[in-house]
Each structure stands twice: as structure tokens, then as C-alpha cells.
Amino acid sequence: MAAPRYPSLYQINTRIWLHELGLAAGRAATLDDIPDAALKRIAGDGFDWVWLLGIWQTGEAGRRISRRRAESFVEYGRTLPDVTVDDVCGSPFAVSDYAVNRDFGGRPALDRFRERLGLHGLRLMLDFVPNHTALDHAWAREHPEFYVHGIDDDLRREPGSYYRAETRDGRRVLAHGRDPHFPAWADTLQVNHRHAGLRRAMLAVLESISAQCDGVRCDMAMLLLPEIIARTWGDRALPADDTPPVDDSFWPVAIDRVRRRHPDFVFLAEVYWDLESTLQQQGFDYTYDKRLYDRLRSEDAAAVRDHLLADLDYQRRSVRFLENHDEPRAAAVFPEPVHRAAAVLTFFAPGVRFVHDGQASGRRLHASIHLRRRAAEPVDLGVEAFYRRLFACMRRREVREGDWRLLPCRPAWYGNPTWQRFIVFSWENADRRLLAAVNYGPTSGQCYVALPWADLDARTVVLQDLLNERLRYERDGADLARRGLYLDLPAWGHHAFELTHRPC
């Protein structure tokens, strides 16, 4: 089956999922214990991809770091009040070995899981963490030259940013992995992408991953860009063993290498700092769209609309979300009516529709990636019912395969500024048409929307709201063609109209 133009991605925290299955079974669970009914449900909701977060082997060093700080337990306890030391398993982004975690059943279990996904028409996405490794990754001992090095003065001056490692060459000061805007990640070591040997080893890792899945979500992908390496590390990124430094970007080489073997393999980048277009140009199929999320959080309708004026090819390759493992739960940060309005804008925009496990049941407590367990929460039946209707819309052919337009709005009458808060999309595929409209603001509003279709004259147009089945309207097509569609919506109100017509 050909991939849809606008696919949907479902993210699951593997360790939490398996822990919950194990509690129900009374024994440790592996990937083989994931029920086919769960995969059928995900596929039935219209998803094309399953991203298993944290599939790779982690080690004791990462667990130790995650367990040792009292502040961490305070943070864990905010969303899991009865947290214990045994619950702390370490970050899945402190990878000690790119082998399927032994607790999950290893490579054979993953292969079987992937095969079962395929039977439901689902593709598998896994993590690739190219900026750093765990403290106890084999490279740290056997290939210290693969890392960014420091000196004793660095360790004394910035003890949270450097680490004294035992290596084959004796004790060496190595840098912790980092994003230049935040403190270093103490459970990781920073690899040096200017070292040719590291590049070869990382390419081999990526090729190995590509044989086990259909795509990778590349963690903090922008950190590998040469200009970011230079800004973050300067001369520290010169190879410690005096080999000639590599100055080109890793991504075009890596993506081309994998695509030679797997032409349909998908690369998705976690990326920030307005570098999305740069990574798309370097070969990424899709890039995170944190800007849209931030503008929705700020409740700024004009900024959302301006954002959606970007080039359509760029938007098609954008990953739209309301939450993920890094962001707080949507139900916790978006008040209920805002949540629904933001979801309509997010998932009716062109791009990849990215949904986090628990989002559609209204979970409010953020689950730490350092823990194997999350708090029990009741299903929010209102949120669940809304997402059920929304997923049905996302499954529609015109929304997955069709042509999208951002439609112009104008004042409903002179002196009424509320039209500026309206954001309206149309989707069309063959004879199927859908109109999504949102009043993204805190008061009621009115506007006229110019419709893009020239065949409305001499027809009665029927508008059936797919998100509220009780709302059905009939309008004169000639009037719609001349004046546009009049909308009057409450604060944060929304429609998803299926448009059909018949002769007058």
C-alpha cells in the first residue's frame, strides 16, 4: 500500500507500555505480549506509524545518574507520588548499545512485533540518538577519540559538564552531551562528529537500525549541523587524536547511505531554532513543528495563521503535535475548549499528525522518561469522545490525500474585528470536500469565508458538522459563491463540515 500524502504517527513509551502489560499478566512482559487488539485499534484510528520510544539497551550508569539526585525524586514525585527507586530505569536517550533492550525480548521479539505491525498496515519508527551515548557505551572505553575531550581545568570549573572516564588510554576528561541552551545531560557523553572514525561508526549504527524498522526519529538532529557544533564546542571539537577534522554535515551523507539500501526509509528530525527548513534541505522527510505548538499555546490566532502561510511543501513535511514525551500533557495546559480548537487546527493542517499515547484519553500527568511507570488516571470521556470523532475525520481520504487551502476571511460587518481570529481550511479530493473552521479566541466571533469552488451556483450546499452530528445546515450555492460562508462561533468554537450539494 502506498504511503499517504499526510500520514499519522502514534508515539508509545515502550517501557511503560510493557510494564503495564506485565502488571496485568503477573510477570515481566516483552514485545511479544503486546496484544494484536491494541495494534488493530491503533490502525483502526487511522494511524500509519507506531513510534516505540526507548527500544534500545540502556545501562547501569544511566540508572545510577537518574536515581542519585534528590531533586530528581522531587520531580518524579510531582506526577507519580508513590515513586520508588525501582521505578527509576534511566533515560532511554542514554543508549549504552544499539541492541534491542533485553527486557523487551531482544531483536527476535522486535522482528516479530514489526511483522505484526505490517499485518495491520502499520510501519515502525525507532529512535536514533546521534549526538551522544551513555556513559557506559563501549566506545567510551574502546574509542575515547570518538568523543569531545576536555581537560582537568574544565572538570574543576564545570563539574556538571565534564566527566572523568576510564578508557583504554587511561583516565580521560570527556564532555557530557549537551544542548548549548541548557545544562549538560549528566548521563551521557558528547560524541564528536568532526572525527572521521566516529562518523564511520555512527553510519554503521544507523545502517543497523535501518534494517530493523521503517524509519527513525532523530533526537536533537540540529545539534549535528557544523555551525551548531562550532558554536557549541569551538576548538573542543577538534579530534583529540590529531586526525584531520571532518567539516561537512553528517545528515546528507547518512540519509543517502541508508536510502541506497532502503529507498522508502523515512527520516524524521526533532529540530528547533528555526532550522527546520535547513534539515529538510539536507534530506529529512519530516521535521518537528514546535513553532505551531508554541503559537497555539500562546493563543495567538494571527501568529497561527501567518505560520500556515508557509510554502506548502515545507508544511507537508512538518510534524504537527499538541504533546509528546518532552511537552506537558495537552489536557493539562490547554483549557478544555482551547484544547479542542487547537486540536482541530493541528490535525487539519497539512503535515504529519503526531499523537502521543494517552492524549486521546485526556491524561493530564506528564510521565517522566526516566521512569518505568506512570500514575493511573481515569479516562476523560469528553476528551475521548472528541478524539474519536477527530480521528474519524483524519481517516478521510480528502484529509489524508487531498489538496489543502488556507481560506481568506473578511469581516461579517463593518467595525467587527473578530474575523481576525478565524482560521479556516479546505480539503478536497475528487468529489469529497471538507471545511475546518476555528474561532481561535476568547470571545464569540463572526466572519465571512471565501470558498474556493466555482461550481456552487444553482445548487443547494449541505454542511454536515462531523465533530457535532447535531449541526447540519443547508445554504444557497449562489449566495455562497457571491458572499462566502457566514460563520458565527462561540469562543474557541469549531466546525469540521463535510460539504455535499444537490441541484436547487
URQUI-V862272 format. One record per backbone hydrogen bond with DSSP energy under -1.0 kcal/mol. NH is the residue of the N-H (numbers start at 0). CO is the residue of the C=O. Records with the same first field share a line. If there is no record, write none. Layout:
BEGIN
NH=CO ; CO
END
This chain:
BEGIN
5=399
8=352
9=48
10=354
11=50
13=52
16=12
17=13
18=14
19=15
20=16
21=17
22=18
23=19
24=20
25=21
26=21
30=103
32=29
33=30
38=34
39=35
40=36
41=37
42=38
43=39
44=40
45=42
46=41
47=7
48=7
49=122
50=9
51=124
52=11
56=96 ; 98
62=58
63=59
64=60
65=61
66=62
67=63
72=68
73=69
74=70
75=71
76=72
78=75
79=75
82=79
86=83
87=84
88=369
89=369
93=90
95=56
96=56
98=96
100=54
103=100
104=101
105=100
108=104
109=105
110=106
111=107
112=108
113=109
114=110
115=111
116=112
117=113
118=114
119=116
120=117
121=116
122=47
124=49
125=214
127=216
132=188
133=94
136=133
139=136
141=137
142=138
145=142
146=143
147=189
149=172
154=150
155=151
156=152
157=153
160=157
162=173
164=171
166=169
167=140
169=166
171=164
173=162
174=147
175=160
181=178
184=176
187=184
188=132
189=174
190=130
191=145
194=191
198=194
199=195
200=196
201=197
202=198
203=199
204=200
205=201
206=202
207=203
208=204
209=205
211=208
213=123
215=265
216=125
217=267
218=127
220=269
222=219
223=220
224=221
228=224
229=225
230=226
231=227
232=228
233=229
235=232
236=233
237=234
241=238
245=193
253=249
254=250
255=251
256=252
257=253
258=254
259=255
261=257
264=261
265=213
267=215
268=285
269=217
274=271
278=274
279=275
280=276
281=277
282=279
283=278
284=266
285=266
286=316
287=268
288=318
292=288
293=289
294=290
295=291
296=292
297=293
298=295
299=294
303=299
304=300
305=301
306=302
307=303
308=305
309=306
314=310
315=311
316=312
317=314
318=286
319=351
331=328
332=328
333=329
338=334
339=335
340=336
341=337
342=338
343=339
344=340
345=341
346=342
347=343
351=317
352=6
353=319
354=8
356=10
358=355
361=358
362=357
370=367
371=86
379=360
383=379
384=380
385=381
386=382
387=383
388=384
389=385
390=386
391=387
392=388
393=389
394=390
395=392
399=395
400=396
402=427
404=425
406=423
409=447
415=412
419=416
420=417
421=418
422=437
424=435
425=404
426=433
427=402
428=431
431=428
433=426
434=496
435=424
436=494
437=422
438=492
439=420
440=438
444=488
446=486
447=409
448=484
449=407
458=455
459=501
460=474
461=499
462=472
463=497
464=470
465=495
470=467
472=462
474=460
476=458
479=475
480=476
481=477
482=478
483=479
484=448
486=446
488=444
491=440
492=489
494=436
496=434
497=463
498=432
499=461
501=459
503=457
END
